[in-house]
């Protein structure tokens, strides 16, 4: 039989690891000298050590290895554990792909938030696929609506959220408002509650500053509509293209909100 040092050299394991494996009851010495505590290992221990190394290379944890060595009697038993491990890895890969997609969406949204502030622009507003929640509540409840939507549909999201205000004027109490997030067009196949906002003529202005300071931008937009004989339609829409991040709150002075007013010619 080999001493622990000799066994470590032969088995390609360090002594500390061998002692740890004994504590975990997966590699027990063939003999322990009761007088001095020296451990000794035989051929059966060596074969078990090689099995442990192979299972580690296959990605099994120490806990899983302990269970395999305890329960498996032949290759057929081991194949069941290998199949289960393959399923775990496939699920892990799917989750990593989801995380990658979320990171890419966050990156894209950040790049959108870096867009330069523009003057008033006329364009056609259109949301081909989105989900929303509508309440009669206060403005500060929008954050809860967005959080709920992203929690349920975030994996399909294509960017930053929208707020739809279904009443004109500012309310210090409750008002008719709606929070929504745009989704990938194909998401409609998987989600029954998706909506389409039809193509509508609109004017917009990107406002830079903390939330609640958009008044000056709306004054410019509404003045522009009056000067161009546009009839203003509901809802008034805000697209939050740059705000607090997932980790860092950012500087509110640099928040960017796309203020959108739907119009039609009188």
N, C-alpha and C positions, 0 to 999 in steps of 0.2 A: 504493500500500500504506500501511497505517496503522502508526504507532508503537505500542509496547506500551501507552502511556497512552491513546492514542486508541482502540485496540482494546478496552481494558478498559472504557471508557465505553460503547462501542457494544454490546459483548457482555454487559454487566451482570455483569462479573466483576472482582474486584480484581486488582491486578498480582501480588501474592504468589501467588494461586491460579493464575494463568496460568503463572507460573514453575514451580509445583509440577506442574501438568498436563504441562509439557514434560518434567520429570524422570520422570514416570510414562509418558511416551511416548504420550499420548493427544491432545495438542494441540501440534503442532510448528510453529514459525514458518515462514512461506513463505521468509524470507530472514534471515540473520544477518550483520551487517557485521563482517568479520573484523578490521577495524582497531580498532573501539571496542566490539564485542560487542552493539550495538543490534539488537533484534529487530523484524521487520516482518511484518505479517499481511495476507493478501488475503481475497477473498470466500470462497474454499474454507475457509479457517481459521474465518471467521465462521460458516459453515454447520455446521461441525464443533462449534464452541462451543455453538451452539443445540441440537444433538443431545445434547451432554453435559448441558446444563441440563435438557432434557426427561427424559432417562434418570435423572438424580438425583431429579427430582420423582416419578418412578415407583418410587423406592426402591432403585435399583440402586447397589451399591457401586462405588468407583473401579476395583477389580479386575475386577468384572463388566463395567463400562463399557468398560474396555480390551479385554476379550475380545470384547464385542459389536462394537466398532468394527473390531476386527481380522478377525473372521470373517463378519460379516453383509454381504450384498451387496444385499439387497432387503427389503421389508416381510415377506415370507414367512419369511425367516431370523429376523427380529426377533420374529415371533410365537411362535416356539419358545421363545425366552428369556422372553418375557412369560408364557407358559403355565407355565414352570418357576418363575417368580417368584410367580405366583398360588398354586401348590402349596406353595411355601415359606411364604407368608403364612398360608395355611390351616393348615399344621402349627403355625406359631407361635401362631395364635389358639387352637388346641386345647391347646397347652402352657400358654398363659396362663390358659385356663379351668381346667386342672388345678391350677395354682399358686393361682388364686383359691379353688378348692374346698378346697385344703389349708390356706390361710390362714383360711378360714371355719371349718373344723373345729378349727384351733388356737384361734381366738377362742372358739368354743363350749365347747371343753374348758377354757379358762381361766375362763370364766364359771361352768362347773360346779364348778371348783376353788374358787370364791369362796363356795360354799354354807356356811351357818352350821353349826357343829358341833351335832348333835342328840343327844338321848338315845337309848336303845335303841328301835328300831322294829321291828315285825313287818310283814312284807310277803311278796309272792310273787316270788321270784327267777326270772328268765326271760331267756334269750338266744336270740332267734329266728334269728340268723345270726352265726356267728363262725368263725374259724380259729384253730388252736392248734398248738403243738409240745410234745410231752411227752418228758422225759428223766429219767434217774436221775443227778442231779448236785447241785451246791451252789447255795445261794440266790443267790450273786452271778452265776450264769450266766443268771438271768432277764433281765438287761439285754441279753445277747446274743440271747436268744430273741425279745424284743420288737423289737430292732433288725432282725433277720432278717425278722420278720413284716411290720413296717412297710415295709421295703424292697420286699417282694414284693406286699403287699396294701394299702399305706397309702392309695392313691387311693380305696379303698372304705371306709376306716375311719370310724366315727362317733364316736369318743371315745378315752378313755384305756384302757390295757391292764388285763387281769385276770391274776391268778396263782391257779392251782388247786393246792392241797396235798393229795395223796392219801394221806398218812400223818399220824396224830396225833402230837403231840409235836414238840419242837425238836431238830434234828439239827446237830451240829457238823461232820459229814462229809457224805455224800451222802444224798439223799432222793428220793422219787418226786414230781416237780413238773411243772407244765405252765404255759406262758405262752400267753395268747390275746388277740385283739383282736376287738371287735365290729365287724360290717360292716353296710353297708346291706342291707336285706332282698333287694333286687333283685340283689345281687352273687351270690347263689346260682345265678343263671342263667349266670353267666360263670365261676364257680369250682367245680370238682367237689369240692374238699376241705372245703367249708363244713359246719358242724355246727349242731345245735340243742340247747340245754340246756333240758330240759323244765321247765315251770312247777313250782316247788318252794317250799314254805313255808320261810321263813327269818327270822332276826333279824339286825339289823345295828347297827353303831355306827361313827360316823366318828371316827377317831383322828387327832389333830394332833400331829405331831412327827417326828423323823428315822426313817428306815426302821430296823427292828430294835427299836423301843421300843413295839411294839403290845401287849406283855404285859399291861399294866394294862387295856386295852380288852378283851382276850380273857378276862381274869379276870371282868370285869363280865358279858360275854356268856354265859360258861359258867355263872356263878352264876345268872343270869337263867333259863337253860334248865333248870337243876336245880330252881329254885323253881317253875317253871311245868310241871314234869313233861314236858319235851320231850326226846326222844331225839335226840342229835346225829348227823348223817350226814356222810359224806365226799363230795366234797372240801370242805375249808375254802377259802374264796375271799377274795381281796383285790382291791379295785378301786382303782387308784392315780389318784385324781381330781385331785390336785395334787402335783406333784413338780418335778424339774428341767425347765426349759423347753428348747426347741430351741436357744436362744442363751444364756440366762442360767441358772445353776445354781439361783438362788433361795436362800432361807433354809430349811435343813432343819427348823427349829423350826416352820415354817408349812406343811410338807408335810401333806397330808390323805389318809388311806388309809381306804377303806370296808371295814371288817372284817365279813365275812359268814359266818354259820354256818347251814347247812341243817338243818332240824329236822322231826320228825314227832312226833305225840302218842303217848305210851306207852300 
